[in-house]
Amino acid sequence: MQRASRLTRELSLLAAEPPPGITCWQNGQLDHLRAEILGGVDTPYEKGIFNLEIIVPERYPFEPPKIRFLTPIYHPNIDSAGRICLDVLKLPPKGAWRPSLNISTLLTSIQLLMAEPNPDDPLMADISSEYKYNKQLFLLNAREWTEKYAGQ
């Protein structure tokens, strides 16, 4: 019951005051959500629309939602299955999830990660080393993927 009322509250807040460049909605059931993140200006993801799937666990907010990209993205911290390496998506001690966080905060954190990759904690080692040692090639590849997979 607590989960349902919290999710309903979070979703109505997301609909009323969405973070810039982020939309989120229910996908059938209350615990299946979809989100769209617009690629940030001055990033290789600019003008891209990235779709994400959010599965809210039974124990939410004591357990973080499972979020993954449905749109392919060329990024050191996001793998080919769309899984995201981000501390707030994991429970302590390895992660930084806290029940005070919400879906809006998580989506904003993912949007920030898109703009500022963390090559020291990669899911994709090859993309990470490209980001570190050949930034121009990384930017080129990321822009290509954005046009190919996230273009309107």
N, C-alpha and C positions, 0 to 999 in steps of 0.2 A: 504494500500500500504506500509506504513512504517513497519508494522508488517511483511509482506512477505519479504521485502528486508533485514530486520534485521535477521529474522529466516534463510534465505538463507545464509547470511554471517556467522551467528553462526554455522550452520551445516557444512559449508565448513571448518571452522576453527577447529571444533570438529573432522572432518575427517582427516584433515592435521596434527593437533597436539592434539590428544586426551590426556586427563589427564591419568596418569598411572592407569591401571586396569579398565578404563571406555571406553565403546563404545556407540555411539548414532547414530540413523539413522531414516529416514523418514519411516512411516508406511502407505503407500498409499497417504494420503493427507498431505499437508504441516503442518497442525496444530495437526496432530497425529504422535507422535514420540515414538520410543522404545529405551530403553537403557539397557545395561548390565553392572553390577558392579561386579568385582571379589572380593571375600572376602579377606580382608587384612591378610597378614602374621602375625602370632602370635595373631590372634583373633579366636574365635570359628567358624568364618565364612570362615576360610582359605580353599582354594580349591573349594569353592562354586561359582557358577555363578548365580547371581540374576538378574532376568528380571524385568524391570520397564516400566510402561506406562506413557507417558507424553502428556497431553492435553493442548495445548496452547490457552488461551482465546482470544477473539476478541480484548480485550483492551491491550494485551501484547505490550510493556513492562511495562505498567502502572499497570498491574495486574499480579501476579505471575502465572506460569503454575501450573496445577494440576498434581501432580506426585504421583503414588502409586506403591507399589511392586506387581508384578504378581506372583512372587515366594514366597511361605510362608516362613517367617523368625521369629525366636524366639527372640524377642527384646522388651524391655520395652517401646520404643517410636514408635513402628509400630504395628498396630492392625491386627486382623485376616482378615480384608478386604484389607489390604495392605496400609492403610492410614498412613501417617507419621506425627509425631508431631515434627516440626522443625520451629523455628521462621522465617527463611528466606522464608518459603513457605506461609506465611500469610502477609496480608497488615497491616500497622500500624493502630491503636495504639497498638494492641496486638502482631503484627508481626514485622519483620525487613526487609520486602521486599523493595527494591529500584529499580527503572528502570535501574540503572547502573549495577545491577547484571545480569547474563546471565545463560543459561542452563548448561554450563560447570561448573560454580561456584556452582550452586545448586546440581549437581550430585557429585561434590567433597565434598560439605557439607554433603550430605547423606552418602557418603563413610566414612567420618570422624565420623559421628554419629554412624555408624555401629561399628567402632572401639572403640568409647568412648560414650556409652549410657549415657543418662541423666535421672537417676532414680527419680529425683526430679520434673520432668515434664512428667509423664508417660501417655501413652494411655492404657497400660495394667498393672493395679495395682498389680496383682498377680506376674507377671514376674518382676516387679520393686522391690517388696519386696524380692523376691528370689535373685535378683541381689545384693540388699543391704545387706541382712542378711545370705544368703547361696550361696555365689559366686561359690563354687565348683559345686553345683547342677545346677545353672544357666548355667555355662560353659558346663557341661555335656549335658543338654537339648538342648542348642544352637548348639552344635556340632552334636548331633543326628539329629536335624531338618535340618541342613546344608547337612549332608550326604543323608538324605531321600529325600529332596525336591530340593536341589541345586547342588547335585553331578552330575558329567558329565556322 
